[in-house]
Amino acid sequence: MEEKKLASNGVLWRFAIGQLGWAILSGIISNWLVYYYMPSETLMSQGWQIFITQGAVFAGLTVIGLITGCGRLLDGFIDPFIASKSDQCTSGLGRRIPFMRRAAIPFGLMTVLVFVVPGTSSQLANNWLLWACLMLFYITLSLYCTPFNALIPELGRTQETRINLSTYISTTYFFGTAFAYLVPNVAGMLEGSLGAVNAFRATVAILSVVAVILMLVPAFTIDEHVYADTVPSTTPMGKSVAKTFKNHQFLIFESSDVLYWVSITMFQTGLSYYITELIGLPDDTTFILFALMTLISLLFYAPVNKLAKKIGKKKLVAFAFFFFCVAFMVTAVAGTIPLPKMAWGVLVAVLAAIPMAILGILPQAVLADIAEQDAVKTGENRQGMFYAARTFSMTLGQTLAMILFTSVSIMGTNGFGYRMTAVIATAFCLAGGLIFLRYNEKDVLATIMAHEAEAQAEKE
């Protein structure tokens, strides 16, 4: 097999710029879809337009919850299919780049149409239009992100490059999500000339254009043949998925990861509501507080990297799970104790920043270790499918979170439902941390180190 060149930090950063782009689009949907289609009492008092059916429609579930749940499930089930097609791609550009080039523009376009097409005078028609647009959004998301994620283990082929790449894409992910929180700030500047709804839509369109340009950077500036194995795979999708889920350490990671995504998605979806309805701050404060949370998280990146090498990833990840529980419980009681409103907002942001730094970096590295150990034991390199499977856990967790949030948040009055979403997020996060404690990091690393020692001995 042809010796592949190790990716430089410049190449890794160009790759991470793609994550910046798709994090903006994903963040817009994750953070503002419910806000836009299930407006709070504050927005209603300002004359916000109602597009889809409100309230519970079936077994306590809402229309927006059912629609987003369908979208997330579709995304989760289509990911392995696209991962397999990407593995088997015979294009002269490689296995991943062709998908990324073709999917970027449709991905950005569907993000805009999600907020534009369901704009008829019929709520029933809008319900179905939103369902169709969101299904297409998740298909285009998967077409870009699944091949993109499959490049992570191929570009990060050593411990050093894996840690660097995990840090870079975590950084750009945070910034992308932060930019997504800018929607009400930018919309506020356009509202005078366009009106509230059209200003919101125009802002989504502007950010989507920027995101598409960013996503095309790695697709057109990285030569996949230089750094990655571009030989098409012949392993059938079903067989590859089955082998992946037979890995015991991966099952522990995956179970914990699903619970993590439930808790963090409920928190991120509810952040704008926690800030406006529980604390009583204006909605444009959301970006300020998220920016503060992001900045503090970034300051912890270097210490997390050093500490992980010294005490191991497992202890830090478990600590992050349990510390997040504290942040979520504080959120649940936000505004109940007489403190300045901004003090509550800053407290929530600071508490959440520390575990976000840890869980923004280390799970990717843990998964890379598990995939590498599996490759050593089985002699098969199926890293792409491991990352596709992790995307499934993210999707499953986010689906459950959206259904729970939209159903629970409408309970009671005076913000009771929003407080309950934070309590539920705490419970899921606690369970995720307890499960992750079963991960056998020593065994995984021992297998990898033994293999590396054997390879070194053969060279000598």
C-alpha positions in Angstrom: 0.0 0.0 0.0 1.2 3.5 -0.8 2.7 5.4 2.1 0.4 8.3 3.0 1.7 11.7 4.1 0.9 12.8 7.6 -1.4 15.8 7.6 0.2 19.1 8.8 -1.5 21.4 11.2 -2.4 23.6 8.2 -4.2 20.8 6.6 -6.0 19.9 9.8 -7.1 23.5 10.2 -8.5 23.7 6.7 -10.4 20.5 7.4 -11.7 22.0 10.7 -13.1 25.0 8.8 -15.6 22.6 7.2 -16.8 21.8 10.7 -17.2 25.5 11.3 -19.5 25.7 8.4 -21.8 22.7 9.1 -21.9 23.6 12.8 -23.5 26.9 11.9 -26.2 25.2 9.9 -26.7 22.4 12.5 -26.8 25.1 15.2 -29.4 27.1 13.5 -31.8 24.1 13.4 -30.9 22.8 16.9 -31.1 26.2 18.6 -33.8 28.1 16.7 -36.2 25.6 15.1 -38.4 25.1 18.2 -38.0 28.8 19.1 -39.3 29.8 15.7 -42.2 27.3 15.4 -43.2 27.1 19.0 -42.8 30.7 20.2 -42.7 31.6 23.8 -45.2 33.9 25.6 -42.7 36.7 25.2 -42.6 36.3 21.4 -46.4 35.9 21.2 -46.9 39.2 23.1 -44.7 40.8 20.4 -47.1 39.6 17.6 -45.0 36.7 16.4 -46.7 34.7 13.6 -47.9 31.1 14.3 -47.1 28.8 11.4 -47.8 25.2 12.7 -50.2 23.5 15.1 -49.4 24.4 18.7 -49.8 22.3 21.9 -49.9 18.6 22.4 -51.6 16.6 19.6 -50.9 13.0 20.6 -49.9 11.4 23.9 -48.5 14.7 25.1 -46.4 15.1 22.0 -46.3 18.3 19.9 -46.2 18.6 16.1 -42.8 20.2 16.2 -41.6 17.4 18.5 -42.9 14.7 16.2 -41.5 16.3 13.1 -38.0 16.8 14.5 -38.1 13.3 15.9 -38.8 11.9 12.4 -36.0 14.0 11.0 -33.4 12.8 13.5 -34.4 9.2 13.2 -34.1 9.5 9.4 -30.7 11.0 9.8 -29.6 8.2 12.2 -30.7 5.4 9.9 -29.4 7.0 6.7 -25.9 7.6 8.1 -24.6 4.0 7.9 -26.0 3.8 4.3 -24.1 6.9 3.3 -21.0 5.8 5.2 -21.1 2.5 3.2 -21.5 4.3 -0.1 -18.7 6.7 0.8 -16.4 3.7 1.7 -17.2 2.1 -1.6 -16.9 5.3 -3.7 -14.6 4.9 -6.8 -14.4 8.6 -7.7 -11.0 9.9 -8.9 -11.3 12.6 -6.2 -11.4 10.0 -3.4 -14.0 8.5 -1.2 -15.1 11.5 0.9 -14.4 14.7 -1.1 -17.0 14.1 -3.9 -19.8 13.8 -1.3 -18.7 17.0 0.5 -18.5 19.0 -2.8 -21.9 18.0 -4.0 -23.8 18.2 -0.6 -22.6 21.6 0.7 -24.9 23.9 -1.3 -28.1 21.7 -1.0 -27.3 21.5 2.8 -27.2 25.3 3.1 -30.3 25.7 0.9 -32.4 23.3 2.9 -31.5 25.1 6.1 -33.0 28.3 4.7 -36.1 26.6 3.2 -36.9 25.0 6.6 -37.9 28.5 7.8 -39.3 29.8 4.5 -41.4 27.1 2.8 -43.9 26.4 5.7 -45.3 30.0 5.3 -48.8 29.4 4.0 -52.0 30.5 5.7 -52.9 26.8 6.6 -51.3 25.4 9.7 -52.0 21.8 8.5 -50.3 22.5 5.2 -47.4 24.1 7.1 -47.1 21.0 9.3 -46.5 18.8 6.2 -44.3 21.3 4.5 -42.1 21.6 7.6 -41.9 17.8 7.8 -40.8 17.5 4.1 -38.2 20.3 4.4 -36.7 18.9 7.6 -36.4 15.4 6.1 -34.5 16.9 3.2 -32.4 19.0 5.6 -31.3 15.8 7.5 -30.6 14.0 4.2 -28.3 16.7 3.0 -26.7 17.1 6.4 -25.8 13.3 6.4 -24.5 13.5 2.8 -22.0 16.1 3.9 -21.2 15.2 7.5 -20.9 11.4 7.3 -18.1 11.5 4.7 -16.6 14.5 6.6 -16.5 12.6 9.9 -15.0 9.5 8.1 -12.0 11.6 7.2 -11.2 12.3 10.9 -9.5 9.0 11.7 -7.8 9.0 8.2 -6.3 12.5 8.7 -5.5 11.9 12.3 -3.4 8.7 12.0 -1.2 9.3 15.0 -1.9 10.1 18.7 -0.5 13.6 18.2 -2.5 14.4 15.0 -5.7 12.9 16.6 -5.4 15.1 19.6 -4.7 18.2 17.5 -7.5 17.4 15.1 -10.0 16.8 17.9 -9.0 20.1 19.4 -9.3 22.0 16.1 -12.7 20.6 15.2 -13.9 21.2 18.7 -12.8 24.8 18.5 -14.5 25.4 15.2 -17.7 23.5 16.4 -18.0 25.9 19.3 -17.5 28.9 17.1 -20.0 27.6 14.6 -22.6 27.1 17.3 -21.8 30.5 18.7 -22.4 32.1 15.3 -25.7 30.3 15.1 -26.7 32.0 18.3 -26.3 35.3 16.5 -29.6 34.9 14.7 -31.7 37.2 17.0 -29.0 39.8 17.2 -28.7 40.1 13.4 -32.4 39.8 12.9 -32.9 42.6 15.4 -30.9 45.0 13.1 -33.0 44.0 10.1 -36.4 44.0 11.8 -37.2 47.6 11.2 -37.2 47.3 7.4 -38.2 43.6 7.0 -40.4 42.8 9.9 -39.7 40.2 12.6 -40.3 37.0 10.7 -38.6 38.1 7.4 -35.7 39.5 9.3 -35.3 36.1 11.0 -35.4 34.4 7.6 -32.9 36.8 6.0 -30.5 36.2 8.9 -30.7 32.5 8.4 -30.0 33.0 4.7 -27.0 35.2 5.3 -25.4 32.7 7.8 -26.2 29.8 5.5 -24.3 31.4 2.6 -21.3 31.9 4.9 -21.6 28.3 6.1 -21.6 26.9 2.6 -18.5 28.8 1.7 -16.7 27.5 4.8 -17.8 23.9 4.1 -16.4 24.0 0.6 -12.9 25.0 1.9 -11.8 21.5 2.8 -13.7 20.0 -0.2 -11.6 22.0 -2.6 -8.3 22.5 -0.8 -7.5 19.0 0.6 -6.2 16.3 -1.7 -7.7 13.2 -0.2 -5.3 10.9 -2.1 -2.2 12.4 -0.3 -3.4 11.8 3.3 -6.1 9.1 3.3 -6.7 5.5 2.1 -8.8 6.0 -1.0 -9.1 2.3 -1.9 -12.8 1.5 -2.1 -14.1 -0.9 0.6 -15.8 -4.2 -0.3 -17.3 -4.9 3.1 -21.1 -4.9 3.0 -22.8 -2.3 5.1 -24.8 -4.7 7.3 -21.7 -6.7 8.1 -19.6 -3.7 9.0 -22.4 -2.2 11.2 -22.8 -5.6 13.0 -19.1 -5.9 13.7 -18.9 -2.3 15.0 -21.7 -2.9 17.5 -20.2 -6.2 18.7 -17.3 -4.2 20.2 -17.9 -4.2 24.0 -16.0 -1.0 24.7 -17.8 0.8 21.9 -21.2 -0.3 23.2 -20.3 1.3 26.6 -19.1 4.4 24.9 -22.2 4.5 22.6 -24.7 4.0 25.5 -23.1 6.8 27.4 -22.9 9.0 24.4 -26.6 8.7 23.6 -27.4 9.9 27.1 -24.9 12.8 26.8 -26.6 14.0 23.6 -30.0 13.8 25.2 -28.9 16.0 28.0 -26.8 18.5 26.1 -29.4 18.9 23.3 -32.1 19.6 25.9 -29.9 22.2 27.5 -28.9 23.9 24.2 -32.5 23.8 22.9 -33.7 25.3 26.1 -31.0 27.9 26.5 -32.9 30.7 24.9 -35.9 29.9 27.0 -33.9 29.6 30.2 -32.5 33.0 29.6 -35.7 34.8 28.6 -38.4 32.9 30.5 -36.6 31.8 33.7 -34.0 34.5 34.2 -35.9 37.3 32.4 -33.1 38.6 30.1 -33.8 39.7 26.5 -33.3 37.1 23.8 -30.2 38.8 22.3 -28.4 38.1 25.5 -28.3 34.4 24.4 -25.4 35.1 22.1 -23.5 37.1 24.7 -23.8 34.3 27.3 -23.0 31.6 24.8 -20.0 33.5 23.6 -18.8 33.8 27.3 -19.4 30.1 27.7 -17.4 29.4 24.5 -14.5 31.6 25.5 -14.1 30.0 28.9 -14.3 26.6 27.3 -11.5 27.5 24.9 -9.3 28.6 27.8 -9.6 25.1 29.3 -8.6 23.3 26.0 -4.9 23.4 26.7 -5.2 22.2 30.3 -7.6 19.5 29.3 -5.1 18.2 26.7 -2.2 18.2 29.2 -4.3 16.6 32.0 -5.7 13.9 29.7 -2.2 12.8 28.9 -1.3 12.8 32.6 -4.3 11.1 34.3 -6.1 9.6 31.3 -9.2 10.5 29.3 -11.7 8.3 31.3 -11.4 10.2 34.6 -11.8 13.6 32.9 -14.8 12.5 30.8 -16.6 11.0 33.9 -15.8 14.2 35.8 -17.3 16.3 33.0 -20.5 14.3 33.1 -21.0 14.8 36.8 -20.0 18.5 36.7 -22.6 19.0 33.9 -25.2 17.7 36.3 -24.4 20.6 38.6 -24.7 23.1 35.8 -28.1 21.7 34.7 -29.5 21.7 38.3 -28.4 25.3 38.7 -30.3 26.1 35.5 -33.4 24.3 36.9 -33.5 26.8 39.8 -32.4 29.9 37.8 -34.3 33.0 38.8 -35.8 31.5 42.0 -33.2 33.1 44.3 -33.0 37.0 44.3 -29.8 37.5 42.4 -29.2 40.0 39.5 -30.5 38.6 36.3 -27.2 38.8 34.5 -25.5 37.0 37.5 -27.8 34.0 36.9 -26.9 34.0 33.2 -23.2 34.2 33.9 -23.3 31.5 36.6 -25.0 29.1 34.2 -22.5 29.9 31.4 -19.5 29.5 33.6 -20.6 26.2 35.1 -21.4 24.7 31.7 -18.1 25.9 30.1 -15.8 23.5 32.0 -17.5 20.2 31.1 -18.1 21.5 27.6 -14.4 21.9 27.1 -13.7 18.3 28.2 -16.6 16.7 26.3 -15.8 18.9 23.3 -12.4 17.2 22.8 -12.0 13.9 24.6 -14.9 11.7 23.3 -13.5 12.0 19.8 -10.1 10.8 21.1 -11.7 8.0 23.1 -13.6 6.8 20.0 -10.3 6.9 18.0 -8.7 4.7 20.7 -11.6 2.2 20.5 -11.5 2.1 16.7 -7.7 1.6 16.7 -7.9 -1.2 19.2 -10.6 -2.9 17.1 -8.3 -2.6 14.0 -5.5 -4.2 15.9 -7.7 -7.1 17.1 -9.6 -7.7 13.9 -7.1 -6.6 11.2 -9.9 -4.5 9.6 -9.8 -0.7 9.3 -13.4 0.3 9.9 -12.8 3.7 11.5 -15.4 5.3 9.2 -18.2 3.1 10.4 -17.3 3.8 14.1 -17.7 7.5 13.5 -20.9 6.9 11.5 -22.2 4.8 14.5 -21.3 7.7 16.8 -23.3 10.0 14.6 -26.2 7.6 15.1 -25.9 7.9 18.8 -25.9 11.7 18.5 -28.9 11.5 16.3 -30.8 9.2 18.6 -30.0 11.3 21.6 -31.0 14.5 19.9 -34.3 13.0 18.6 -35.3 11.9 22.1 -34.2 15.3 23.5 -36.4 17.2 21.0 -39.4 15.0 21.7 -38.9 15.4 25.5 -38.2 19.1 25.4 -41.2 20.0 23.2 -43.5 17.9 25.3 -42.3 18.7 28.8 -41.7 22.5 28.2 -45.5 23.1 27.7 -46.3 21.6 31.2 -47.6 23.9 33.9 -47.2 27.6 34.1 -44.6 30.3 35.0 -41.8 28.4 33.4 -42.4 25.1 35.2 -42.0 23.0 32.0 -38.7 24.7 31.2 -37.4 23.9 34.7 -38.4 20.3 34.3 -36.4 20.0 31.1 -33.3 21.0 33.0 -34.1 18.4 35.7 -34.6 15.7 33.1 -31.3 16.7 31.4 -29.6 16.3 34.8 -30.9 12.7 35.2 -29.8 11.7 31.7 -26.3 13.2 32.2 -25.9 11.4 35.6 -26.8 8.1 34.0 -24.4 8.7 31.1 -21.6 9.4 33.6 -22.3 6.2 35.6 -22.3 4.1 32.4 -19.0 5.6 31.1 -17.3 4.6 34.4 -17.5 1.0 33.0 -15.2 1.9 30.1 -11.9 -0.1 30.3 -9.4 2.5 29.2 -6.4 0.6 30.5 -7.3 -2.5 28.3 -7.8 -0.4 25.2 -4.6 1.5 25.5 -2.6 -1.6 26.5 -3.6 -3.3 23.3 -2.6 -0.3 21.2 0.7 0.1 23.0 1.5 -3.6 22.6 0.9 -3.5 18.9 3.0 -0.3 18.5 5.8 -2.1 20.4 5.6 -5.1 18.2 5.7 -2.9 15.1 8.7 -1.0 16.4 10.5 -4.3 17.2 10.0 -5.5 13.6 11.5 -2.4 12.2 14.6 -2.8 14.4 
